Amino acid sequence: MKLSVIGCGYLGAVHAAAMASIGHEVVGVDVDQRKIDALSKGEAPFFEPGLQEILAAGIEAGNLRFTTDMAEAAGAEVHFVGVGTPQQKDGYAADLTYVNAAVDGLLPYLAEGDIVAGKSTVPVGTAAGLAPRVSETGATLVWNPEFLREGWAVKDTLDPDRLVAGVPASAEGERAADILREVYAPAVAKGTPFLVVDLPTAELVKVSANAFLATKISFINAMAEIAEATGADVSKLAEAIGYDERIGRQFLKAGIGFGGGCLPKDIRAFSARAEELGRGESVAFLRQVDEINMRRRDRAVQLVVEGLDGAVFEKKVTVLGAAFKPHSDDIRDSPALDVAVRLHGLGANVTVTDPAAIENARRIHPQLTYVEDRDEAIRNADALVLVTEWDEYRRQLPPEHASSLTDGRVVVDGRNGLDAAAWRAAGWAYYGMGRP
């Protein structure tokens, strides 16, 4: 099938390359000329495992191309809209500027029978506002939310755990659902659940999922706060309650909390939309979820200060990680960088290392010192802070090796990912999050 993808950022670039990899003819459209130039050469503009390979393969095969000209989208059977919906600068609500611009720019090139499939995460009710404009062209608007995990986005696109199609209650809606089944034919053939729902439900699925995950993470971090006050071990607590099938072990890992371009802004936008609907009390708990999450960053900084006996001024602190999670170079709302910046503000000489995110971090926070080589970054440090769970730091950094690089013996485990007993045995003062 011929497809267009409007917006070639993280979501759009992955979606375009993945759709081309299963045989579709895909054109990606974006207003950023530099991004389009890189993608057209088969170069991924951000770090995502597996993307470079399928991107280059699609360009070489000739069924994937990128352009800044919206007119090139004409003739596609399905137009995916995957532009960003950032948090508004003056509030919690989502900024729909890019979604509206993308749809308005696409309207002149739509034809009778075309499908416009929204993939952006939007406040519930957005589709209802866009649908009449799309319908005037003879096309049909549907909502097809994404469920990508950064670091696993290619796999999640090609082999999703579910597919959701929000369609209008009409013959056009039924036809649109059938066409989306064809788009995702390989996944559907494998038995991937394909749920056909109404438009508001489809809009709510992604934000509801993110709200639940954020709540689960903040719950165990709240338990970490109690553990710190009582001497309990939150890691053992999580293991014990995780055996309950009703609860499960996933996302019950205490640490410095969540970040990135989705969970923080999505739960805030969800709260704002609920207020607009007169149902703010229904998700009022999300404010607490957000507050708990931010407090854990404070706690990580506090542990560094405690570990250095209250004197961090001009002490060398090495922060292991800059990206908000491993296997990504995304620094949006990164807890790792937030901790680094706060320590810098206290007068520490902060050195940041990361396998993928240094250049992105340097652009936003040039006041920090960046060192690519892990061992060089650790050398002569007074304290280490693990904030991003890269294998280079969690599994491939023996405490004995760290001891050979520095006389400093303070390690703050912001992700509870290190073997506390091994680090203590090697002479380090180990500080975990909610661990004695």
N, C-alpha and C positions, 0 to 999 in steps of 0.2 A: 504494500500500500504506500501511497505517497503521504507523508506526514510533514507538518511544520512544527517547530518548537519555538515559541516566542519567549525570549529571555534565555540567555546562555550563561547564567551564573552557575552556582554549584548544582542546583536541581536541574536546570535546563540542559547544561552541557552533558551531564551524566545520562539524562533521559534520551537526548538526541543520539549519543554514541551507542547506548544500549539498544535502542530501537533499530539503528542501522545494523548492529551486529546480528540481529535475528532476521535480517533480510529486507527491511523496509527501506524505501527511498526517503531520506530525511534532509530537510533544510532547517538550519538553526538561524534565528534572527535576533540580533541584539544591537543596541545603539552604540556600544563601546567598540570603537574601531580597533583599538589595540587588542582587545579580547578576541575579536573576530579574526584578526590577522594571525594570532597565535593558534587558535583553533583550526584555522584553514591550513596551517602548516602541520597539523597533527600534534600540536604541543598543548598539553593540558595546562591551563592557567593557574591551577592550584593542585595541591598534593592529594591524591585519592588513589589508593591501591587498585590496580587493574584498569584504571581509566585510560592511561596513556596508550596501552596496548590496543584496546578496542577503538579508541579515537583514531589512532594512526591506521589501523586496519580499514576502518570505514572510509577514510579519506583516500587511501590507496585503491580500494575497491571501486570508488566512484559513486557510492550510494549515500555519502554523507558530505554535506557542504555547509558553509556558514557565510552569512552576509549581513550587511546593515540595511539592506533594501527590503522593506516589508512587502513590496510587490512580488518578491520571489516566493512568498508563501502562497500566492494564488495557485489554485489547481490542486492543492492538498485536500485529501478527504477528511483528515482530522487535524485540527490545529490545537496543540497543547500550549497552554499559557502557564509558564513557570517563573514568573518574575517575583522579586522580593516583596515582602510586606513587613518592613521594619517597624519598630515602635516609634510612635510620633514623638517629636522632640519636646513637646510641651505637655505630654501626658502618657498614660499607659496604653491608649488605644492603638490599633494597627493603622499604619499609613497605607492607604489604598491607591496612592498616586500612580504607582507603576502598573498596578492591575488595570485601572481605568484607562491609562495611556495605551497600554498594550491592546486592550479590546478596541478602543477607539481607532487606533492605528490599523488594526486588522479589518475593521468593518468594510472598507471600500473593496477589499479583495475576497470577500466571502461570496459564495455562490449557493444557489438552492441545493439543499441536501447536505451541505457541509456540517461537520461537527466541531464545535469549539469546546474543548475539554479543559476546564480549569484545574490546575494542579497546585497552585499557590495555596498556602494556609491563610484562610480569610475568616473574618467574623461571620457567624451565621446570619443569613439574610443578604449577604453580598450577591449571591447568584440571582436572587429575586430582583435585585436592582439592575443587573446586567442583562438578564434574559430578554426583556422587551427590545432592547437595542439590537441584540443578535437576531431575534426572530424577524425583525423588519427586513433582513437580508435574505430570509428563507433558510437560514442556518439554524441549528439547534444547540443551545448551551447545555452542557452537562458538567458535573463536577467529579473529578477523578483524583482524590487526594493521594499524596505521596506519603510513604512511611520509611524514608531513608534514614539509615544510621551512618553518620560520617565515619569513614574508615571501612564501611561495608556497603557503600551505596551502589556499586556495580552489581554485587550479588543480590542486594535487596530489590533492584530493578528487574533483573533477569529471572530471579527465583524468589518472588515475594511470598510472604506467609498468607497474604490475602489481597484481593483486588476489590475495590469499592467503586461503584458507578452510581452517582446521584443523577437521576434523570427526571424530566417532567412526566406527569401522568397523562401520557398521550401516545398515539401511534408513533409520532416522531421520537418520543422518548424510548419506546421499545426498540425501534430501529437503531437508535444511537447505542443502546446497550449491546445489541448484536454486533455492531461495528467495532465497539471496544473489545468484545470477545475475540474478534478477528485480529485486532492489533496485538493483543496479548495471547495469541493462540498457543505458543509453546508452553507458557505457564499454565494456561487453562487445561491443555492436554495432559499436563502432569498431575492434575487434580487440585490445583490451587483454588481455594474457595473464591467464587466470584459473586459478590453481593450487590444486588440491584436495589437501591433505596431511593427515597425522595431527595431533593436538593438540600434542604436544611439538615437532614441526617448526615449526608455526605460531608457537609461543611463542619459538622460537630465531631465527626469521627476522629480527625487528626488532633484537634485541640483537646478533646476528651482523653485521648490516649496520652498525650503529653502531660496533661494535668494529673492523671493518675500516676504516671511514672515519677513526676516531680514530687508528688505527695509521698510516695513510697520512699524516695530518697531522703526527703526532709524528715519523714517519720523516724527512720533509723538514726539520723543525725540528731534529732531531738532526744532519742534514747541515749545517744553518746553524751549529751550534756548531762543527763541524769547519771550516767555511768561515771563521769568525771567527778561528780559531786559525792558519789558513794563508794568509789573504788572498784566498781564492777568493770567487766570487760565486754564492751559492746560487740566485739567480733564473735565471742562465744555466745553472747545473747542472740545475735543474728543467726548464727548456726542453729541454735536450739529452736527458735521460733520458725525458722525456714523449713524445718522438716514437716511442719503442718502444711498439708497440701492446699489448704484454703489460703495460705499466705505465700508460700514459695520462697526460694532463696534469692532469686534474681532481684537486683536493685536494692538489696538490703546490705549495702556495704557503706559503712560510715566513712567520712572523710571531709574534704573541704567543699563538697557539694557539686552541683551541676552548673554548667555554663553553656557557651555556644550561641549560635544564632537562632535556635528554636525554642527550647524549653523556657528560658527566662522571659523572652518577649511574648511567647504564646500564652503563658499563664496570665501575664499582665493584661494582654489584649482580651483574653477570655473574661477576666474580671471586669474590664471596662465595658465589654459588650453586654454582660449580664446586668450591669448597672443601667445601661441604656434600655434594656428590656424590662426594667423594674423588678429584676430577680437577683439583685446583687447579693442578697443574703444566701442564695443557693450556693454560691462559690466564695463566700466570704473567707472560708478557711484557706483559700489560695494566697491571701495576703500573708497569713502566718507561714505558709509553705515557703514563700519568697523570703520572709524575714529570717527564718531558721537557716535557710541556705546562705544568706549573706553573713549571718553570725559565725558560721564555721570558718569563713575566711579570716575573720577577726581572731578566732581561736588559734588558727595556725600561726599567725603573726605573734600572738601572745606566747605560744609555746617556744618560739625562737627567742623571744626576749627572756623568758624564764630560763631556757637552756644556757643562755649567755650571761646569766646572773644579773639580768636587768640592764646590761651595758651593751647596746648594739652599735653605738656610735663608732664609725670607722672600722667596725669589724667586717671581715670579708664573709659574706653569706652567699653560697652558691645555690641557686634555684634550679632544680632539675626538672625542666619542662617549661614551655611557653604556650603551646597549643592547649585548647580547653579539654582535649582528650587525645589519646594516642592514635596513630595512623591518620593524622590530619594535620594540616598547617593552619587551621582555622583558629584565630585568636579572639573572635567576637565574644565579649563578656567572659573572657577566660579567667577562671579562678586563679590559675597559676600566675598570670601576669598581674592580677590584682594584688596577690600576696607580695610579689616582687616589688611592685610600685609602693606599697605601703611600707615595706621594710626600707626602701630607699628614702622614703619620707622621714623615717626615724633616724636617718643618718648612716645607715649601713652601706658598705660598699658592695653592691649587689651585682653578681655575675649570673647571667642566665644562659643556659644551654638547652638545645632542643634539636632533634634530628631533622625537623622539617620546617619549623615555624619561625626561625630566627629573623629572616628578612621581613616578614610581615610584622613581627614584634618591633623590630628596629624602627620601622616607619612610624609606628604609633607612639612608641616610648623610647626615643633616642637617648634619654638620660641614663638608661641602664647600660651596663657593659655586657656584651654578647660574645661568647666563645663557642665555636662549633664543636671542637673536640671535647668530649666529655671529661677525660682525664685531666686535660689542661685547665678546664673550668673548675675542677675540684681542687687542683693543686693549691696548697697553703690556705684552704678555706677554714674559717673558724667554726662554721656550721653548714650543714647540708639540709636542704628542704626538698623532699620529693613531692611534687605537685601534679605531675602528669605521668601516667603509668606506662611509659614506654618500656619495652623489655630491656633496653640498654641500661635502665636505672633500677628496675624492679628485680629482674632475674639475672642479668649479666653484670652486676656490680657486686662482687664479693666484698664483705666488710674489710677483710684482710687487705684487699687491693686498695680500697679507699684509704686505709690506714697508712699505706706506703706512700700516699700522695700528699698527706697533710697531717699535721700534729693536732688539728682540731678534732674533737671527739664528740660533737653534738650533731645528732641527726633527727630531724623532725619529719615524721612519715605522714604527710598530708593525705595519703590515700590508703593507709593501713595495708600497704602492699609488700612491706619488707618483713623478713623473718626477725622479729624483735629479739629472740633468744640469741640468734647468731650474731647480731650486731652488738648486743650487750657483752657477749662472750669475747668479742674482739676489742673490748675496751671502750665502746661508744656509749654515751648517754642517749638512750633511745626515747623519743617522745612520740606516742601515737595519738590518734583522735578517738577519745573515749576508751582508751586502754590504760590500765594502771602502769 
